Amino acid sequence: MPDAIEFSHVTRRFGDITAVDDLTLTVPEGSITVLLGPNGAGKTTTVRLTTGALGSDEGSIRVLGLDPRSSGDEVRARTAVVPPKPALYDQLTGWENLAFTADIFGAPHDTIRPAAERFGIDHALQLNVGGYSTGMRTRLALARAVLHDPQVLLLDEPTAGLDPESARAVLNLIRELAGRGRTIVLCTHLLHEAEGVADQVVLMGAGQARIVGSQTDLADRFVTNPAVILDAEDRTALAALEDHADVVSAEWNGSVHVRLTHLDRLPDLVAELVGNGARITRVEPDNPTLETLYFEMQRSLREAS
């Protein structure tokens, strides 16, 4: 796929602080890219550089083939951002906020209510936004972001302050837009929410993309001993796993969670168990969660420094 976003050796400073440092990163078109990292890693600055809200001190940026510094209006017309604390017009109603945005982007007003309904904010459209709760403001900002059907959607901690139903609506939106070929960049601290949706995971630190890859690729790189789940009709037949030469560890939690010296040893291990009389009922991979990968990647970086 072509790249929707390209950063090449981009640096952005705020006085003596370097928020983004020689950042090189690509985001494929139609993909979901998740930016992870601690506070101060450069995630929000990266989002603001993408839209041209900030200019870079060094390097080049292309968004949908355009330079946001010289073509900022066109870039912003084809993108949308939901920041952690969205700026809204408190003296206007929810409807008026959305209508104003629709007029700016040339979107018809009949898109307003469906967008509001998607995020459960339609019941409050006639109320002044100044009286909205934090979660309602976020939901209104999400509805505002999709009015003009952007090609690139940048979400910076979009589920902060949301109830579980609204948070699920955000994740459904991400999957839906990606399914229609839109490009999504998601910054989040809630790793379980990004679980299984990311085509590309980017671990940021000190303003750089320190580690980049799919969740599967990262698991292969950073999880030393692959894990599987085994079960049998008579679980006592699996007791031999605890002392087996190909087993690093075996944890009993109903079924047995086994870490192996190498995944290639699994067929022989299962055959050996069956040969010893075990009636195996379950063999499946115990894939590492994104949270597990995050801490493994951070550990690897600390050891390499």
Buried (B, 14 or more C-beta within 10 A) or exposed (E): EEBBBBBBEBBBBEEEEBBBBBBEBBBBBBBBBBBBBEEBBBBBBBBBBBBBBBEBEBBEBBBBEBBBBEBBEBBBBBBBBBBBEBEBBEEBBBBBBBBEBBEEBEBEEEBBBEBBEBBBBBEBBEBBBEEBEEBBBBBBBBBBBBBBBBBBBBBBBBBBBBEEEBBEBBBEBBEEBBEEEBBBBBBBBEBEBBBEBBBBBBBBBBBBBBBBBEBEEBBEBBBEEBBBBBBBEEBEBBEBBEEBEBBBEBEEEEBBBBBBBEEEBBEEBBEBBEEEEBEBEEBEEBBBBBBBBBEBBBEBEEEEE
